Amino acid sequence: MTRNNPVRAIAAFGRGFSARRGALAALAGAFALSGCLSLGGKVPDQLLTLTPAASASAGSATSGNFRNAIAVLNPGVPRELDVQRIPVQVDDTQIAYLKDATWVEKPARLFREVLSETLRARTNRLVIGGADEQYAAATKLTGQLMAMGYDARQQAVVVRYEAVLADPGGNVRTRRFESMVPGIAPRADQVGPALNQAANDVAAQVVAWVGQ
């Protein structure tokens, strides 16, 4: 019969404790790292955007100067449109958001891009879109994007834009434009294409009003 060696027992205990301490340290480090890094949230079922129905062809060019250029500025929006969601007008006082649908960017910027590209494609105007240069253009098109969403009462999508056009002489004129696409179910796969259609319709109306 052999006796246990107390020195070996202590050494073995030390090695086991050190291994457990190392594992606990690694686990703690993993938890700490998970607090600093994001693996991404829930991916939306639909990411929606607007695509211009008319666009300038590749290689097309327009020349001019700031005196005859037109700048399209981001429109103002009500609070319900200052998000990447699609508002649903439930009744006269209640607004919800369409389930499982998210814009790739905020609606104001998406609509401005459609309006700018429609202007480039359908007129001879020099359209300025740079963040700094646009304020130097003599003519400015801005306004208020009043609605770009779904109306549950009418089962339709609605895009409504109050345009404000300031010319080089300091004259300002305004006009309200609207497009509605009825017969739309409150689903992202129907609302998205209908909003694209309505936004392009409004853009075409605005360009016709602005003129050459």
N, C-alpha and C positions, 0 to 999 in steps of 0.2 A: 504494500500500500504506500502510495506516494502522497506527500503533502503538497498542497497548492503553494506555489512560490508567491509570496506577497508582493515582491518587486514586479514580477511579470503581470500579476493581476492589476496592479496600479497602472502599469504602462499600457495594458490593453484598455482599461477604463479611460485613460487619457486619450488614446487614439480614437475610441468610439465617441467620446465627448467632442473631440475636435472635428470629427466628421459630421456629427449632428449639428454642431455650431456652424460649420461651413454650409450645410444644406439650408439651415434656417436663414443664414445671411443671404444666400442666393435667392431664397424665396422672398425675403423682405425686399431685396433689390428689384425683383421682378414686379412686386406690387408697387414699389415707388416709381418704376419706369412706366408702368401702365397708367399712372396718374399724369404723366407728362406727354405721352404719345396717344394719339387717337387712331383707331383702326377704321374710323368712318362710321357715321350714323346709318340709319335706315335709308336705303336708296329709294327715291320716289318711284312709283309705278310708271309715271309718265313725266318726261322732261319736255316742255313745250317751247317753241320759238315761233317767230314770225318770219316769213320768207317773202321778199318783194315779188309781186307778179310781173313787174317790169324792171329790168335792170340794164345798165349800160353794158354794151358788149366789150369783150377784152380788146384792149388796144385803142379804144375810143378815148379822145382827149378834148378838153375844152380849155381855152386860154382866156385870160382877162386880167383884171386887177380888182383891188378891193372895192373900187367905186361901182363896178357892175356885178359884183359877187353877191350871192345870197347865202346867209347862214341859217341853218335849221338848228334851233336850240331845243334842249330837252323841255318838254312841256311840264307844267305844274300838274300835280295829281292830288286828289283827296287822299285821306289817310288810308282808306281801304285798298288803294292801288299802290301804296308805297311799300309793297312787299312782293315777293315772288310767288304769290298765290293768286288764284282766280276767284274774285268775289262773286257770290250768288245773292241776288236780291230776293229774299224770301217773301217779304211783304213791304209795306210802306216804311216800316221802322226797323226791320231785322235784316242783318247781313250775315251770311255764313261764308265758308270757303269750300270750293269744290274738292271733293275727296280724291286723293291719289293723283294730283296734278300740280306741277310746279314749273314756273317759267325758268328758263336758263339765266335770265337777267330780269331786272325790274321792268314793268310794262312801259314806263316812260321812255327808256332807252331803246327798247325794241321797236316802239312805234316811231320814234325819231329816225331810226335807221331805215325803216320802210319808207317814210316820207322823203328822206334825203335821196334814197336810191330812185324813187319814182320821179323826183324832180330831175335828177341827172339823166334818166332814160327818156323822159318825155318833153324836155325843154332844152333850149340852148344855153341855159343859165350856168354860170360857174358856181358850183355848190361847195361851200367851205364847211368842213366838218371838224377841223382840229380844235382842241380845247382852247388854245390861245387865239389862233387866227380868226375864229368865228366871230369874235367880238370886234374885229377890224372891218368886217364886211359892211358895206353901206346899207344893204337891205337885210332885215332880220325877220325870220318867221318863227314865232313862238306861240304860246297859248296855254290852254288847259285841257288835259286829257280827262274829261269828266267821267267817262264810263268806258270800261273794257272788261266785260264779264258776262255773266249769265243771269237772265231774268226768269226766275222760276214761275212768276205769275203769267208770263206770256210764252214760256218754253222757247225762249229765243236768246241768242247772244246779241249784245249791243255794244257798239263802239261809238262814242260821242266825243267830238273834239271842237273846242272853241278856239279858232285860229286868230292870231293877232299878227298883222303884217305891217312893219314899219319901213317906209321907203327912205331914200337918201334925203329927200326934202323935209323930213320930219313928219310927214303925214302918216297917220295910223288908221287902218281899217280892220274891222273884225267881222267874222262870220262863223256861225255854228254849223257843223257838219255831223251827220249821223248815218249809220248803216245798221240794219237789223237783219239777222238771218233766223227765220222762225222754224218751228218743227224740229227742234234739237233736244235730244234727251240729255239729262244732267250727268253725262259721262265724259271723261277726259278724251276718249277717242272720237267723240262727236263735237264737243265744245272747242277743242283745239283747232281743227281745220276750219270750223265756222268762224272763229275769231280771226283767223288768218285771212279768210275771205272778206270779212267785214272791215278789217284794218286796211286792206289793200283798196277796198272800195272808197273808204274815207280819204285815203291818200290821193287817189285819182281825182276825187272831187276837189280837194284842196289845190292840187297842181293846176287843174283847169281854172280855178279861181285866181290863183297867183298869176297865171298867164306866162307868156314867153319872156 
